[in-house]
Amino acid sequence: MTLRLSKEDERLLALLAQEDGVSRQEATIRAIHEAARRGHEQRVADASARIRNRYAEVLERLGR
């Protein structure tokens, strides 16, 4: 796979890789995994909020 980056993105990737002491490929993979993790955490938080709102009355009674 070829990843085409702007000059600025290339610079930032090189800086990130250097700071972490890894290759640019590894820095890219880590960034992808981090973005996926954040997306998953947000979906879980959103689902939790919906369930708490939906069952707020029941949860309140159970907490008594």
Residue pairs with C-beta under 8 A, 6 or more apart in sequence:
3 28
5 13
13 24
13 27
13 28
14 24
16 27
16 31
17 23
17 24
17 26
17 27
20 26
20 27
20 30
22 30
52 59
